[in-house]
Amino acid sequence: MHKTILVTGATGTVGKEVAIQLSMTDDIRVRAGVHSIIKGENLKRLPGVEVVEMDFKDKNSLHAAFTHADKVFMVTPFTSDQVEMAKALVDEAKKADAKHLVKLSVIKADTEQGLMLARWHREIEQYIEDSGIPYTFLRPSSFMQNFINYDAASIRNEGRFYHSTGHGKIACIDVRDIAAVAVEVLLGSGHEGKAYELTGPESISNQEAAQIISDVTGSPVQYVDVPADAARNAMLENQMPEWMVNAMLELESAYSEGRFSNTTHTVQQLTSRTPHSFRQFVKDHQDSFE
Ligand SMILES: NC(=O)c1ccc[n+]([C@@H]2O[C@H](COP(=O)([O-])OP(=O)(O)OC[C@H]3O[C@@H](n4cnc5c(N)ncnc54)[C@H](OP(=O)(O)O)[C@@H]3O)[C@@H](O)[C@H]2O)c1
């Protein structure tokens, strides 16, 4: 019988890519858990993919989504109730007797406890460890796709993008490589009980990222470094909730200090493929920046 793998957050940046890459493998039924059926419409066209509506705050919908799921790829959104929602998902996975839970976490979840994001993810990881469900944690660095989701509009409109990372280098990763690791971990063996720190192949500053985007698009792009106080005011004026502003600024400060600049070889080791460079990422998504 085909195994069923539930992917939560399947319309999001990582979940969608995991559903796409899983759909290319044989003998797997992918259950794409979507918050909104309309947003998940395109996923229905992928081979072997069924779409289920799933609200992390609605126990009935969770119960339905986890029924007969053999394995789970678990994404929870970057919201203030992320920990609570994740714990509800783990409880359902336990009830459904899931055989493997692969959790999207964050790099240095266990060592950067001064950062809100790392603390939250580690709390979820510990809840999973205590649940007794066989697990694997994927701990990626900052996504290259953040440049599309958060910076591309100002790059297109003004030829600039804004952060508070100084000259700090970041070993950012292409989400396609996180998904490739997820597929290997879900379908391969021997990954239970492991935590994998995932980065791209190089570490670059935002100044270097701007230069690469300029080279690829042929239009000048400038990185503007914004003092933390000014960044805080701008984010609050844009209606960003205060907890999120604090989380973003402490992260950017850590980036500026180079605390997320180390690269790992894990993607290469697990997938036998070199992870995408930032230049390749920009080439593959050139339209987003023009
Ligand atoms: N961005 C980074 O650089 C980075 C790096 C490392 C780790 N992370 C971690 O990655 C995770 C986010 O992954 P992502 O970027 O793929 O997320 P995303 O693109 O924001 O997608 C979140 C998904 O969750 C769904 N969702 C939101 N609220 C829901 C609810 N109440 N019930 C059911 N589904 C719900 C969303 O659907 P709707 O849109 O329809 O609501 C969407 O499909 C976070 O845990 C974050 O801490 C991010």
The ligand as a Tripos MOL2 file, in Angstrom:
@<TRIPOS>MOLECULE
LIG
   48    52     1     0     0
SMALL
NO_CHARGES

@<TRIPOS>ATOM
      1 N1         12.0290   32.6140    6.5120 N.am      1 LIG1
      2 C1         13.1800   32.1250    6.9510 C.2       1 LIG1
      3 O1         14.2590   32.5790    6.5550 O.2       1 LIG1
      4 C2         13.1710   30.9810    7.9360 C.ar      1 LIG1
      5 C3         14.3880   30.3750    8.2620 C.ar      1 LIG1
      6 C4         14.3820   29.2800    9.1430 C.ar      1 LIG1
      7 C5         13.1920   28.7980    9.6590 C.ar      1 LIG1
      8 N2         12.0120   29.4250    9.3140 N.ar      1 LIG1
      9 C6         10.7590   28.8740    9.8650 C.3       1 LIG1
     10 O2          9.9760   28.4230    8.7710 O.3       1 LIG1
     11 C7          8.5960   28.4410    9.1680 C.3       1 LIG1
     12 C8          7.7950   29.1580    8.1080 C.3       1 LIG1
     13 O3          7.8990   28.4480    6.9010 O.3       1 LIG1
     14 P1          7.4250   29.1080    5.5240 P.3       1 LIG1
     15 O4          8.2580   30.3180    5.2490 O.co2     1 LIG1
     16 O5          7.3260   28.0360    4.5140 O.co2     1 LIG1
     17 O6          6.0010   29.6350    5.9650 O.3       1 LIG1
     18 P2          4.9580   30.4960    5.1010 P.3       1 LIG1
     19 O7          5.4160   30.6690    3.6980 O.co2     1 LIG1
     20 O8          4.6470   31.7070    5.9240 O.co2     1 LIG1
     21 O9          3.7160   29.5150    5.0920 O.3       1 LIG1
     22 C9          2.9900   29.2310    6.2550 C.3       1 LIG1
     23 C10         1.9290   28.2210    5.8820 C.3       1 LIG1
     24 O10         1.1580   27.9340    7.0420 O.3       1 LIG1
     25 C11        -0.2310   28.1340    6.7230 C.3       1 LIG1
     26 N3         -0.9490   28.5660    7.9080 N.ar      1 LIG1
     27 C12        -0.8840   29.7430    8.5670 C.ar      1 LIG1
     28 N4         -1.7250   29.7570    9.6120 N.ar      1 LIG1
     29 C13        -2.3700   28.5430    9.5980 C.ar      1 LIG1
     30 C14        -3.3720   27.9660   10.4130 C.ar      1 LIG1
     31 N5         -3.9040   28.6110   11.4670 N.pl3     1 LIG1
     32 N6         -3.7990   26.7290   10.0890 N.ar      1 LIG1
     33 C15        -3.2920   26.0610    9.0350 C.ar      1 LIG1
     34 N7         -2.3260   26.5470    8.2260 N.ar      1 LIG1
     35 C16        -1.8790   27.7830    8.5130 C.ar      1 LIG1
     36 C17        -0.2280   29.2050    5.6490 C.3       1 LIG1
     37 O11        -1.4400   29.2110    4.9190 O.3       1 LIG1
     38 P3         -2.1920   30.6120    4.6310 P.3       1 LIG1
     39 O12        -1.1930   31.4900    3.9510 O.co2     1 LIG1
     40 O13        -3.3320   30.2410    3.7630 O.co2     1 LIG1
     41 O14        -2.5990   31.1470    5.9810 O.co2     1 LIG1
     42 C18         0.9680   28.7520    4.8110 C.3       1 LIG1
     43 O15         0.6250   27.6920    3.9680 O.3       1 LIG1
     44 C19         8.5240   29.1470   10.5160 C.3       1 LIG1
     45 O16         8.4490   28.1690   11.5140 O.3       1 LIG1
     46 C20         9.8580   29.8810   10.5810 C.3       1 LIG1
     47 O17        10.2590   30.1330   11.9020 O.3       1 LIG1
     48 C21        11.9720   30.4810    8.4670 C.ar      1 LIG1
@<TRIPOS>BOND
     1     1     2 1
     2     2     3 2
     3     2     4 1
     4     4     5 ar
     5     4    48 ar
     6     5     6 ar
     7     6     7 ar
     8     7     8 ar
     9     8     9 1
    10     8    48 ar
    11     9    10 1
    12     9    46 1
    13    10    11 1
    14    11    12 1
    15    11    44 1
    16    12    13 1
    17    13    14 1
    18    14    15 2
    19    14    16 1
    20    14    17 1
    21    17    18 1
    22    18    19 2
    23    18    20 1
    24    18    21 1
    25    21    22 1
    26    22    23 1
    27    23    24 1
    28    23    42 1
    29    24    25 1
    30    25    26 1
    31    25    36 1
    32    26    27 ar
    33    26    35 ar
    34    27    28 ar
    35    28    29 ar
    36    29    30 ar
    37    29    35 ar
    38    30    31 1
    39    30    32 ar
    40    32    33 ar
    41    33    34 ar
    42    34    35 ar
    43    36    37 1
    44    36    42 1
    45    37    38 1
    46    38    39 2
    47    38    40 1
    48    38    41 1
    49    42    43 1
    50    44    45 1
    51    44    46 1
    52    46    47 1
@<TRIPOS>SUBSTRUCTURE
     1 LIG1         1 GROUP 0 **** ****
